[in-house]
Amino acid sequence: MELRQLRYFLTVAREGTYGRAANVLHVAQPALSRQIKKLEEELGVDLFVRHAHGVSLTPVAYTLQAKAEHILDEVIAVTRMATGGLEPMTGSMKIGVSPGTAEILAYPLSRLAARRYPQLRCEFVSMLMPARADLLRDGKMDVAVMNLPRSVQGLRILPLMREPLCLIHRSDDERFQGVESLRLEDLRGVPLVVGGAQSSGIRSTIEDSFAAAGIPLVVAAEANTAGACKALVKENVGPTVHVAAMARSELERKELSAIPIQGLHSTRVIAVSAEREIGQDLRQMMDLIRECCSELVDNLQWLGGNMAR
């Protein structure tokens, strides 16, 4: 049982419908239904009775409602005690992300922060590597979400999630029709759109993996951003190797397809300056980023993500 499931249960109970509860929680309704179903399975009871106007609590759910509210109140009290009763975050926090990550993370993280810390202003700084790492080292950025770079000098790294790298290709590319998985060897001689700066995490992983396998990396074109990579793929310049999350909208529209490449993964991390002390505000923001990413993964809004433990 997770605290999030109890929070979801209480919201559905309060709102009276899954639809309104999903809007309040800013999650997809199917994801909310799955979490409630998991809670019911763990408890071995039904919590809601569906009817024409929404849902109502079962008798056992009324008992759970009171206990769940008490549990969440206790968690808040323990958190305050553990942090010495310090005030929640205020002011502003500069968060570094790539343009592609900003499309996935910026909105849900800002909404979560607004609910949890109303006096906090999140300032998202969208830029490429290595500029984000340089700003962290210089103390001009508080925290960043990035793929694990080739060099972590001057940075403190905390694993966030692991994502399989996929061949992202046009859905009408006949070379890959019906293929569910690829080996690196299968890409020998395939001209690829290669994304990212030389020191960026995904590009480093691709170059190092091809070199270790003794397979020449054939470059059809290079692009700095995930958006530029997608544009080149759609223009039939060639497929690219990236995480599926970068093309979620195109995958849903079936414009592009993604095939996992065996043994090839990207590690996404939270990074801060190694010189900076991790105080309460920074720790709370790091925890908030992890919580937000975990919800996106669970709700299938961050495709392929597997949270680090």
Phi and psi in degrees as a GROMACS rama.xvg file:
@    title "Ramachandran Plot"
@    xaxis  label "Phi"
@    yaxis  label "Psi"
@TYPE xy
-114.479  150.722  GLU-2
-58.9615  -34.7759  LEU-3
-61.3527  -39.0918  ARG-4
-63.5847  -39.2334  GLN-5
-65.939  -39.2889  LEU-6
-64.562  -41.6465  ARG-7
-62.4603  -44.2984  TYR-8
-59.1685  -46.3584  PHE-9
-65.1717  -35.0946  LEU-10
-68.9392  -43.0278  THR-11
-62.361  -42.619  VAL-12
-61.4052  -39.5911  ALA-13
-73.6596  -41.0381  ARG-14
-82.0709  -28.1921  GLU-15
84.6791  -7.31276  GLY-16
-143.948  151.781  THR-17
-67.1642  -36.5999  TYR-18
-62.6551  -49.0812  GLY-19
-65.9883  -39.1628  ARG-20
-63.2696  -40.9257  ALA-21
-62.1467  -39.0743  ALA-22
-65.9017  -41.2724  ASN-23
-65.0756  -40.5299  VAL-24
-83.6402  -12.0959  LEU-25
59.5712  46.1441  HIS-26
-129.398  160.576  VAL-27
-70.6159  142.273  ALA-28
-60.2676  -40.8089  GLN-29
-61.0106  -36.5356  PRO-30
-67.0298  -39.6192  ALA-31
-62.5954  -43.8321  LEU-32
-61.7  -39.2371  SER-33
-62.6617  -42.1861  ARG-34
-67.6495  -39.6542  GLN-35
-64.4701  -40.6073  ILE-36
-62.0527  -42.3403  LYS-37
-62.1828  -40.3806  LYS-38
-64.123  -42.883  LEU-39
-62.5932  -40.1589  GLU-40
-66.4256  -40.1566  GLU-41
-65.6865  -37.662  GLU-42
-84.1407  -21.0539  LEU-43
74.971  25.6948  GLY-44
-140.537  159.78  VAL-45
-87.655  136.914  ASP-46
-102.755  -26.863  LEU-47
-132.087  148.049  PHE-48
-111.188  122.563  VAL-49
-82.1364  142.369  ARG-50
-147.196  -177.82  HIS-51
-61.2761  -29.0714  ALA-52
-101.954  4.5982  HIS-53
140.637  -129.207  GLY-54
-136.89  156.619  VAL-55
-133.566  158.343  SER-56
-74.7844  142.568  LEU-57
-78.0353  164.929  THR-58
-55.5894  -42.412  PRO-59
-68.2442  -28.1031  VAL-60
-68.3821  -29.8125  ALA-61
-62.393  -39.3796  TYR-62
-66.4144  -43.5855  THR-63
-63.149  -37.5303  LEU-64
-57.0632  -47.2957  GLN-65
-64.0289  -43.2221  ALA-66
-67.855  -38.6155  LYS-67
-64.2935  -41.6137  ALA-68
-62.2705  -39.3826  GLU-69
-65.8778  -42.5494  HIS-70
-61.5255  -46.4268  ILE-71
-67.2999  -35.8165  LEU-72
-62.6841  -39.9582  ASP-73
-66.5389  -38.6669  GLU-74
-61.9398  -43.9582  VAL-75
-60.9648  -41.8143  ILE-76
-64.4973  -42.7481  ALA-77
-64.6366  -40.7437  VAL-78
-61.6711  -43.5501  THR-79
-63.9674  -39.7706  ARG-80
-65.1275  -41.6577  MET-81
-66.6076  -29.9376  ALA-82
-94.4151  12.1237  THR-83
71.6846  20.7216  GLY-84
72.0036  17.1567  GLY-85
-68.0569  155.471  LEU-86
-70.3864  150.628  GLU-87
-66.6556  167.933  PRO-88
-57.0554  139.591  MET-89
-136.137  179.587  THR-90
77.5537  -141.834  GLY-91
-130.529  156.094  SER-92
-135.953  122.45  MET-93
-88.8103  121.359  LYS-94
-118.376  118.831  ILE-95
-90.6197  131.052  GLY-96
-144.612  156.913  VAL-97
-74.738  161.199  SER-98
-56.3994  -39.156  PRO-99
-66.8333  -42.2212  GLY-100
-67.1486  -33.9907  THR-101
-59.7179  -36.5672  ALA-102
-63.4276  -31.9769  GLU-103
-88.033  -41.6805  ILE-104
-102.4  -32.2861  LEU-105
-59.104  -49.7942  ALA-106
-65.4272  -53.6033  TYR-107
-63.6878  -33.9237  PRO-108
-70.3544  -39.7396  LEU-109
-66.1571  -37.3158  SER-110
-67.4557  -42.0896  ARG-111
-63.6866  -42.8885  LEU-112
-63.7602  -38.4637  ALA-113
-64.7225  -37.7339  ALA-114
-71.3913  -40.8739  ARG-115
-82.8156  -39.3035  ARG-116
-133.368  80.5605  TYR-117
-59.1875  -24.6979  PRO-118
-89.8139  1.6558  GLN-119
-94.8706  139.189  LEU-120
-114.105  119.346  ARG-121
-87.8169  125.51  CYS-122
-112.853  107.11  GLU-123
-86.9925  125.368  PHE-124
-108.393  105.231  VAL-125
-95.6154  112.321  SER-126
-157.646  167.537  MET-127
-86.9142  165.838  LEU-128
-78.8795  150.138  MET-129
-89.8192  9.90191  PRO-130
-59.4137  -39.362  ALA-131
-62.1263  -43.6012  ARG-132
-64.3905  -37.9913  ALA-133
-65.2182  -41.835  ASP-134
-65.985  -36.3219  LEU-135
-61.9618  -48.5571  LEU-136
-62.1819  -34.02  ARG-137
-83.9651  -1.34505  ASP-138
76.6935  16.487  GLY-139
-97.3816  1.48998  LYS-140
-141.275  140.812  MET-141
-80.259  -46.2255  ASP-142
-155.088  153.985  VAL-143
-140.132  150.201  ALA-144
-109.294  126.364  VAL-145
-153.928  160.634  MET-146
-75.0103  142.463  ASN-147
-53.762  115.685  LEU-148
-77.7193  167.228  PRO-149
-63.9659  -39.2664  ARG-150
-116.055  129.041  SER-151
-112.085  17.7189  VAL-152
-58.7512  130.896  GLN-153
81.2472  4.6906  GLY-154
-120.009  149.973  LEU-155
-107.071  124.039  ARG-156
-111.982  132.191  ILE-157
-124.661  119.827  LEU-158
-58.2591  137.85  PRO-159
-113.499  -55.3688  LEU-160
-157.588  164.376  MET-161
-119.234  134.91  ARG-162
-130.857  133.474  GLU-163
-68.8678  139.096  PRO-164
-83.2216  139.889  LEU-165
-126.891  156.038  CYS-166
-83.0371  115.36  LEU-167
-97.1313  116.937  ILE-168
-138.026  163.571  HIS-169
-62.7455  140.054  ARG-170
-65.7984  -20.1907  SER-171
-95.4982  10.8566  ASP-172
-74.7778  106.838  ASP-173
-65.793  -20.5556  GLU-174
-62.7513  -25.1307  ARG-175
-120.204  14.7481  PHE-176
-64.0037  130.083  GLN-177
77.1341  0.417704  GLY-178
-84.3769  127.12  VAL-179
-103.61  -19.4538  GLU-180
-154.465  147.204  SER-181
-126.079  149.203  LEU-182
-96.8995  158.883  ARG-183
-59.2084  -35.8299  LEU-184
-59.7256  -30.0002  GLU-185
-65.8047  -16.0433  ASP-186
-97.6542  6.39687  LEU-187
-61.2203  125.073  ARG-188
82.2281  -0.788484  GLY-189
-87.6807  116.569  VAL-190
-66.2846  127.98  PRO-191
-118.105  148.238  LEU-192
-82.1411  118.566  VAL-193
-105.529  126.017  VAL-194
-109.047  157.757  GLY-195
93.4007  159.198  GLY-196
-71.5461  164.71  ALA-197
-56.909  -34.2197  GLN-198
-95.0729  2.61019  SER-199
-72.0126  157.911  SER-200
-62.9277  -51.6844  GLY-201
-67.86  -43.1618  ILE-202
-62.2523  -41.3208  ARG-203
-60.1014  -43.4765  SER-204
-61.5551  -43.6611  THR-205
-64.5487  -51.0708  ILE-206
-61.8511  -44.1412  GLU-207
-66.344  -38.3047  ASP-208
-68.7285  -43.2205  SER-209
-62.8787  -42.8268  PHE-210
-64.3706  -43.2472  ALA-211
-64.0901  -31.877  ALA-212
-85.9588  -3.18679  ALA-213
69.5688  28.9479  GLY-214
-109.529  121.37  ILE-215
-62.7629  134.925  PRO-216
-87.5232  111.111  LEU-217
-91.6157  117.776  VAL-218
-101.054  116.898  VAL-219
-83.408  -35.9483  ALA-220
-165.412  160.543  ALA-221
-121.572  145.906  GLU-222
-146.579  145.152  ALA-223
-78.7137  -33.3659  ASN-224
-116.192  159.622  THR-225
-62.706  -37.1134  ALA-226
-62.1908  -41.7947  GLY-227
-67.0492  -37.8131  ALA-228
-60.0277  -46.1992  CYS-229
-61.9418  -41.3986  LYS-230
-61.4688  -41.3382  ALA-231
-68.56  -37.6985  LEU-232
-63.2884  -45.0577  VAL-233
-65.5257  -26.9843  LYS-234
-84.8323  7.07944  GLU-235
69.3698  26.845  ASN-236
-70.4371  -33.5086  VAL-237
158.64  165.555  GLY-238
-75.4702  168.909  PRO-239
-130.347  162.977  THR-240
-109.593  119.755  VAL-241
-160.698  179.594  HIS-242
-81.2834  150.089  VAL-243
-64.8824  -29.4394  ALA-244
-59.6868  -29.1914  ALA-245
-67.3637  -17.2544  MET-246
-123.799  29.0817  ALA-247
-57.225  -46.2854  ARG-248
-63.3098  -43.0032  SER-249
-68.4428  -33.5023  GLU-250
-68.367  -41.0063  LEU-251
-65.1622  -34.6707  GLU-252
-83.8807  -2.09158  ARG-253
63.4251  23.3809  LYS-254
-74.7059  -37.6239  GLU-255
-124.135  161.1  LEU-256
-130.014  156.695  SER-257
-128.549  129.215  ALA-258
-119.584  119.274  ILE-259
-60.8436  142.704  PRO-260
-104.318  121.223  ILE-261
-57.7896  131.007  GLN-262
76.9231  4.10686  GLY-263
-111.751  119.015  LEU-264
-136.792  157.577  HIS-265
-116.388  138.539  SER-266
-105.11  118.122  THR-267
-95.6361  138.942  ARG-268
-133.556  161.039  VAL-269
-97.6787  130.865  ILE-270
-126.15  139.78  ALA-271
-135.185  168.265  VAL-272
-67.8865  137.689  SER-273
-67.3775  -19.3821  ALA-274
-87.3482  -11.7541  GLU-275
-93.1292  134.522  ARG-276
-73.8459  134.81  GLU-277
-86.2467  93.7113  ILE-278
-82.5448  -173.004  GLY-279
-63.2435  -45.5296  GLN-280
-59.8091  -45.7332  ASP-281
-67.3091  -39.9501  LEU-282
-62.9742  -42.3532  ARG-283
-63.5007  -39.0179  GLN-284
-67.6247  -40.196  MET-285
-62.5855  -41.5818  MET-286
-65.2318  -37.2236  ASP-287
-66.2933  -41.071  LEU-288
-61.2024  -45.2554  ILE-289
-62.8774  -43.5419  ARG-290
-62.0617  -44.9338  GLU-291
-63.4303  -45.4255  CYS-292
-63.0971  -39.2563  CYS-293
-61.7274  -41.6676  SER-294
-66.8486  -38.9365  GLU-295
-63.9962  -39.6428  LEU-296
-65.4996  -46.8656  VAL-297
-63.5184  -32.7303  ASP-298
-88.0561  7.23785  ASN-299
61.7116  26.5798  LEU-300
-95.4546  -11.6348  GLN-301
-118.189  89.0801  TRP-302
-60.3913  132.09  LEU-303
78.9212  -5.63009  GLY-304
-69.398  141.285  GLY-305
-133.009  107.746  ASN-306
-62.7291  138.387  MET-307
-72.2205  143.537  ALA-308
